[in-house]
Amino acid sequence: MDLLAIISIVFYVLSGVLASRQLFSCNPNPTFSMPMISLSSIALLTHAVWLYQHIFLVNGQNLPILNVLSLATFVIALLSFAMSKKVNTGVLLPVVYGFNAINFIVVMFLPSHYITHLENHPQLGIHIILAILAYAIMTIASLFALQLAYVDHRLKKHKTLLCKVNLPPLMTLEKSLFQLIFIGFILLTGTLLTGFIFIEDMFESENGHKALLTMIAWVVYAVLLWGRYKNGWRGRLVIYITIAGSSLLTLAYFGSRIVREIIL
């Protein structure tokens, strides 16, 4: 039994419960309590140690799809936790922590190995880091977009938000959404550039669909940022485009490997 995984699951669940209690609070300026900070820190720390022990092996780096997904969700959780200490991020932490707990359960029951040797090609490490950071930022942006959709729906139906659901204001969500998309777009651009430079077979074999879908996602986000800057796009169009871009990145990064390593 993987003790570190179990500890991470327990503390992610506990942190998620506390974050949910904060979400359903009527306090307009929620603050992080020490129990919340402590539980989240333990969950993230054990997650980081687990990643180190399971990825960096003596004979190389173990990067099957579930380990890569766990690395991505760790970055998402870490960034979400850091953001939540300064601004009200609504449902972000409960959703992210819950997904991390589920991911660990799957990893425990479906262990796998895919050994690589990044020490022989350190430039690929730069590409992977940029790719994971871009994906993490754009995933957080898509969660902000879903919250934005809910708040926008309530306002258009002339319904006040329930006091017991502590969500950020519409303008705050929208501003944070585009800040995240801009940062993620820069990282995604870096991901594509390093791929073109460092990956010789970027458009061949299993890498072909990844490159194509990532470039399509890049175009989607570029159009969204252009529309925001030139025409002030907002509302449902922004939400749909953001989620579409995130879905394309998910297919690019994980689609075929999930089929090969888990389903087949």
C-alpha positions as CSV (number, residue, x, y, z in Angstrom):
1,M,0.0,0.0,0.0
2,D,1.3,3.4,-1.0
3,L,1.5,5.3,2.4
4,L,2.3,8.7,0.8
5,A,-0.6,8.4,-1.6
6,I,-3.0,7.6,1.2
7,I,-1.8,10.5,3.3
8,S,-2.2,12.9,0.3
9,I,-5.7,11.6,-0.3
10,V,-6.7,12.1,3.3
11,F,-5.3,15.6,3.5
12,Y,-6.7,16.6,0.1
13,V,-10.1,15.5,1.2
14,L,-9.9,17.3,4.5
15,S,-8.6,20.5,2.8
16,G,-11.4,20.2,0.3
17,V,-14.0,20.0,3.0
18,L,-12.7,23.1,4.7
19,A,-12.5,24.9,1.4
20,S,-16.1,23.9,0.8
21,R,-17.2,25.3,4.1
22,Q,-15.5,28.6,3.2
23,L,-17.3,28.5,-0.2
24,F,-20.7,28.3,1.6
25,S,-19.9,31.0,4.0
26,C,-21.6,34.4,3.8
27,N,-18.4,36.2,4.7
28,P,-17.7,38.6,1.7
29,N,-14.0,38.6,2.5
30,P,-13.1,35.0,3.4
31,T,-9.7,34.4,4.9
32,F,-7.6,31.3,5.2
33,S,-7.6,29.8,8.6
34,M,-4.5,28.1,10.1
35,P,-6.2,24.6,9.8
36,M,-6.8,25.2,6.1
37,I,-3.3,26.4,5.5
38,S,-1.8,23.4,7.5
39,L,-3.9,20.7,5.9
40,S,-3.3,22.1,2.4
41,S,0.4,22.4,3.0
42,I,0.6,18.8,4.2
43,A,-1.4,17.5,1.2
44,L,0.9,19.4,-1.2
45,L,4.1,18.4,0.5
46,T,3.3,14.7,0.6
47,H,2.2,15.0,-3.1
48,A,5.5,16.6,-4.0
49,V,7.5,13.9,-2.1
50,W,5.4,11.2,-3.8
51,L,6.1,12.7,-7.3
52,Y,9.9,12.8,-6.5
53,Q,9.9,9.1,-5.4
54,H,7.8,7.8,-8.3
55,I,9.2,9.9,-11.1
56,F,12.9,10.2,-10.4
57,L,14.1,6.6,-10.4
58,V,17.7,5.2,-10.5
59,N,17.3,4.0,-14.1
60,G,15.6,7.2,-15.4
61,Q,12.4,9.2,-15.1
62,N,9.2,7.3,-14.8
63,L,6.6,9.3,-16.8
64,P,3.5,7.2,-17.6
65,I,0.4,9.1,-18.2
66,L,-0.9,8.9,-14.6
67,N,2.4,10.2,-13.2
68,V,2.3,13.1,-15.7
69,L,-1.3,13.8,-14.8
70,S,-0.4,13.8,-11.1
71,L,2.4,16.2,-11.8
72,A,0.0,18.5,-13.7
73,T,-2.6,18.4,-11.0
74,F,0.0,19.1,-8.3
75,V,1.0,22.3,-10.2
76,I,-2.7,23.2,-10.5
77,A,-3.3,22.6,-6.8
78,L,-0.2,24.6,-5.8
79,L,-1.1,27.5,-8.0
80,S,-4.7,27.4,-6.9
81,F,-3.7,27.4,-3.2
82,A,-1.3,30.3,-3.8
83,M,-4.0,32.3,-5.5
84,S,-6.6,31.5,-2.9
85,K,-4.5,33.1,-0.2
86,K,-5.0,36.5,-1.9
87,V,-8.3,36.4,-3.7
88,N,-11.6,34.5,-3.4
89,T,-11.4,31.8,-6.0
90,G,-14.8,30.2,-5.3
91,V,-15.1,26.5,-6.2
92,L,-11.5,26.3,-7.4
93,L,-9.9,24.5,-4.3
94,P,-12.7,22.1,-3.6
95,V,-12.8,20.9,-7.2
96,V,-9.0,20.7,-7.6
97,Y,-8.4,19.0,-4.3
98,G,-11.2,16.5,-5.0
99,F,-9.7,15.7,-8.4
100,N,-6.3,15.2,-6.9
101,A,-7.7,12.7,-4.4
102,I,-9.4,10.8,-7.1
103,N,-6.3,10.8,-9.2
104,F,-4.3,9.2,-6.4
105,I,-6.9,6.5,-6.0
106,V,-6.6,5.7,-9.7
107,V,-2.7,5.7,-9.5
108,M,-2.8,3.3,-6.6
109,F,-4.9,0.7,-8.5
110,L,-3.4,1.2,-11.9
111,P,0.4,1.5,-11.4
112,S,2.4,1.8,-14.6
113,H,5.9,2.6,-15.8
114,Y,7.2,4.5,-18.8
115,I,11.0,5.2,-18.4
116,T,12.6,8.1,-20.1
117,H,16.1,9.6,-19.9
118,L,15.8,13.3,-19.8
119,E,19.3,13.6,-18.5
120,N,20.5,12.8,-22.0
121,H,18.2,15.5,-23.5
122,P,17.9,18.2,-20.9
123,Q,16.3,20.6,-23.4
124,L,13.2,18.3,-23.5
125,G,12.9,19.0,-19.8
126,I,12.4,22.7,-20.5
127,H,9.7,21.8,-23.1
128,I,7.9,19.5,-20.6
129,I,8.0,22.1,-17.8
130,L,6.6,24.8,-20.1
131,A,3.9,22.4,-21.3
132,I,2.8,21.4,-17.8
133,L,2.7,25.0,-16.6
134,A,0.7,26.1,-19.7
135,Y,-1.8,23.3,-19.1
136,A,-2.1,24.1,-15.4
137,I,-2.8,27.8,-16.0
138,M,-5.3,27.1,-18.8
139,T,-7.1,24.5,-16.7
140,I,-7.4,27.0,-13.8
141,A,-8.7,29.5,-16.4
142,S,-11.4,27.0,-17.5
143,L,-12.5,26.6,-13.9
144,F,-12.8,30.4,-13.6
145,A,-14.8,30.4,-16.9
146,L,-17.3,27.9,-15.4
147,Q,-17.7,30.1,-12.4
148,L,-18.2,33.1,-14.6
149,A,-20.8,31.2,-16.6
150,Y,-22.8,30.5,-13.4
151,V,-22.6,34.1,-12.1
152,D,-23.5,35.5,-15.5
153,H,-26.5,33.1,-15.7
154,R,-27.8,34.2,-12.3
155,L,-27.4,37.9,-13.2
156,K,-29.1,37.5,-16.6
157,K,-32.0,35.7,-15.0
158,H,-32.3,38.6,-12.6
159,K,-31.6,36.3,-9.7
160,T,-29.3,37.3,-6.8
161,L,-26.5,34.9,-5.9
162,L,-27.4,32.9,-2.9
163,C,-25.8,34.3,0.2
164,K,-24.6,30.8,1.2
165,V,-22.6,30.5,-2.0
166,N,-19.5,32.6,-1.6
167,L,-18.4,33.3,-5.2
168,P,-16.2,36.1,-6.5
169,P,-17.8,39.1,-8.2
170,L,-18.4,38.9,-12.0
171,M,-15.8,41.6,-12.8
172,T,-13.2,40.0,-10.6
173,L,-13.7,36.6,-12.2
174,E,-13.5,38.1,-15.7
175,K,-10.3,40.1,-14.9
176,S,-8.7,37.0,-13.3
177,L,-9.7,34.9,-16.3
178,F,-8.0,37.0,-18.9
179,Q,-4.9,37.4,-16.7
180,L,-4.6,33.7,-16.5
181,I,-5.2,33.2,-20.3
182,F,-2.6,35.8,-21.1
183,I,0.0,34.1,-18.9
184,G,-1.0,30.6,-20.2
185,F,-0.8,31.8,-23.8
186,I,2.8,33.0,-23.2
187,L,3.7,29.6,-21.7
188,L,1.9,27.8,-24.5
189,T,3.9,29.8,-27.1
190,G,7.1,28.8,-25.3
191,T,5.9,25.2,-25.4
192,L,5.4,25.2,-29.1
193,L,8.7,27.0,-29.8
194,T,10.7,24.6,-27.7
195,G,8.9,21.7,-29.4
196,F,9.8,23.0,-32.9
197,I,13.5,23.5,-31.8
198,F,14.1,20.5,-29.6
199,I,11.8,17.7,-30.9
200,E,13.0,16.4,-34.3
201,D,9.9,14.2,-35.0
202,M,7.3,16.7,-33.7
203,F,4.9,16.0,-36.6
204,E,5.6,12.3,-36.9
205,S,4.1,9.2,-35.2
206,E,2.5,9.8,-31.8
207,N,3.7,13.4,-31.6
208,G,1.8,14.5,-34.7
209,H,-1.6,14.9,-33.2
210,K,-0.2,16.5,-30.1
211,A,1.5,19.2,-32.1
212,L,-1.6,19.8,-34.3
213,L,-4.0,20.0,-31.4
214,T,-1.7,22.2,-29.4
215,M,-1.3,24.6,-32.3
216,I,-5.1,24.7,-32.8
217,A,-5.5,25.5,-29.1
218,W,-2.9,28.2,-29.5
219,V,-4.9,29.8,-32.3
220,V,-8.1,29.5,-30.3
221,Y,-6.5,31.4,-27.4
222,A,-4.9,33.9,-29.7
223,V,-8.3,34.7,-31.3
224,L,-9.8,35.0,-27.8
225,L,-7.1,37.5,-26.7
226,W,-7.4,39.5,-29.9
227,G,-11.2,39.6,-29.6
228,R,-10.9,40.8,-26.0
229,Y,-8.3,43.5,-26.9
230,K,-10.0,44.7,-30.2
231,N,-13.7,44.2,-29.5
232,G,-14.0,43.8,-25.8
233,W,-15.4,40.2,-26.0
234,R,-17.0,39.0,-22.8
235,G,-19.8,36.8,-21.6
236,R,-20.7,33.4,-23.0
237,L,-18.5,33.6,-26.1
238,V,-15.4,34.0,-23.8
239,I,-16.6,31.1,-21.7
240,Y,-17.1,28.7,-24.7
241,I,-13.8,29.6,-26.3
242,T,-11.9,29.2,-23.0
243,I,-13.4,25.7,-22.4
244,A,-12.8,24.7,-26.0
245,G,-9.1,25.7,-25.8
246,S,-8.7,23.8,-22.5
247,S,-10.4,20.7,-24.0
248,L,-8.1,20.8,-27.0
249,L,-5.0,20.9,-24.7
250,T,-6.3,18.0,-22.7
251,L,-6.8,15.9,-25.8
252,A,-3.3,16.9,-27.0
253,Y,-1.5,16.2,-23.8
254,F,-3.3,13.1,-22.5
255,G,-5.8,11.7,-25.2
256,S,-3.8,9.1,-27.0
257,R,-1.7,8.0,-24.0
258,I,-4.8,7.4,-21.9
259,V,-6.1,5.1,-24.6
260,R,-2.7,3.3,-25.0
261,E,-1.7,3.0,-21.4
262,I,-5.0,2.6,-19.6
263,I,-7.9,1.5,-21.9
264,L,-5.8,-0.8,-24.0
